[in-house]
Amino acid sequence: MSDAVELFPGFVARGGAGTVPHDVVGSISGLEFLQRIIQGDYPVPPIGRHLGFGLSEVAEGRAVFRGMPSAAYLNPLGVVHGGWAATLLDSALGCAVHTLLQAGEGYSTVEFKVNLTRPITANTGEVVAEGRVLHKGRTTAVSEASLKDSTGKLLAIGTETCSIFPITQLAPR
């Protein structure tokens, strides 16, 4: 596919990078929408292209992202900025909730917390963030996620609360 973009070495988004109109997003379940991103039917959000990570697996109440830290994300001390790990975790946390949304529902992060357990460097290699929903109610959901390196070492954990609402409440795009 000509729109394909490499998010990091070896990880290609077949549908390119971009956004999808809310009327399209809201016409199918959250799980189906995210599956279509993985299949390349829809583009990945632009942030994945800029920060070198992408969605690799989804199931009901679960979302997995893979990413590659690089020197482009270093802080002044020479380690990967905590915001990079937080963004990757926020994506896994939110998309885990997204998998449980019905057609016509949207969500937004209300709050999230991240604990960084180890430094991430430009040489850490591929990392995996796995988010899982702990609770989904009518108007809120709570999720948790872990970020690990390729050997399974824990790099960070996070929790998140999301607000659930009709997707029509989002500004049109």
Long-range contacts (C-beta under 8 A, 24 or more apart in sequence): 1-40, 3-43, 4-40, 5-44, 5-49, 7-44, 7-48, 7-49, 7-52, 7-53, 7-54, 8-52, 8-53, 8-54, 8-66, 8-67, 8-68, 8-70, 8-126, 9-68, 11-54, 11-56, 11-66, 11-68, 13-37, 13-40, 13-43, 13-44, 13-48, 13-49, 13-54, 14-39, 14-40, 15-39, 15-40, 15-41, 15-42, 15-43, 15-44, 16-43, 16-44, 17-43, 17-44, 17-45, 17-46, 17-48, 17-49, 18-43, 18-46, 19-43, 19-45, 19-46, 19-173, 21-172, 21-173, 22-106, 22-167, 22-168, 22-170, 22-172, 22-173, 25-106, 25-167, 26-103, 26-104, 26-105, 26-106, 26-167, 26-168, 27-103, 27-104, 28-103, 29-101, 29-102, 29-103, 30-97, 30-98, 30-99, 30-100, 30-101, 30-102, 30-105, 31-58, 31-59, 31-60, 31-98, 31-99, 31-100, 33-98, 34-58, 34-63, 34-95, 34-98, 34-99, 47-87, 47-91, 48-91, 51-84, 51-87, 51-88, 53-87, 53-88, 53-91, 53-129, 55-91, 55-95, 58-95, 58-99, 59-99, 60-99, 60-100, 61-96, 61-99, 61-100, 61-132, 61-133, 61-136, 62-96, 62-99, 62-130, 62-131, 62-132, 62-133, 63-91, 63-92, 63-95, 63-96, 63-98, 63-99, 63-130, 63-131, 64-92, 64-128, 64-129, 64-130, 64-131, 65-91, 65-92, 65-95, 65-128, 65-129, 65-131, 66-126, 66-127, 66-128, 66-129, 67-126, 67-127, 67-129, 68-125, 68-126, 68-127, 69-120, 69-121, 69-122, 69-124, 69-127, 70-122, 71-122, 73-122, 74-122, 78-121, 79-119, 79-120, 79-121, 80-119, 80-120, 80-121, 80-122, 80-124, 82-114, 82-116, 84-120, 85-114, 85-116, 85-120, 85-147, 85-155, 85-156, 86-112, 86-114, 86-156, 86-158, 88-127, 88-129, 88-147, 89-114, 89-129, 89-131, 89-145, 89-147, 89-156, 89-157, 89-158, 90-158, 90-160, 91-129, 91-131, 92-129, 92-130, 92-131, 92-145, 92-147, 92-158, 93-131, 93-143, 93-144, 93-145, 93-158, 93-159, 93-160, 93-162, 94-131, 94-143, 94-160, 94-162, 95-131, 96-131, 96-132, 96-133, 96-143, 96-145, 97-133, 97-136, 97-141, 97-143, 97-160, 97-162, 97-164, 99-133, 100-133, 100-136, 100-141, 101-164, 104-166, 104-167, 104-168, 105-164, 105-165, 105-166, 105-167, 106-164, 106-165, 106-166, 106-167, 106-169, 106-170, 107-141, 107-162, 107-163, 107-164, 107-165, 108-162, 108-163, 108-165, 109-160, 109-161, 109-162, 110-140, 110-161, 110-162, 110-163, 111-160, 111-161, 112-158, 112-159, 112-160, 112-161, 113-158, 113-159, 113-160, 114-156, 114-157, 114-158, 115-156, 115-157, 115-158, 116-155, 116-156, 117-154, 117-155, 117-156, 117-157, 118-153, 118-154, 118-155, 118-156, 120-155, 120-156, 124-149, 124-155, 125-149, 125-150, 126-150, 127-155, 136-164, 137-164, 138-164, 139-163, 139-164, 139-165, 140-164
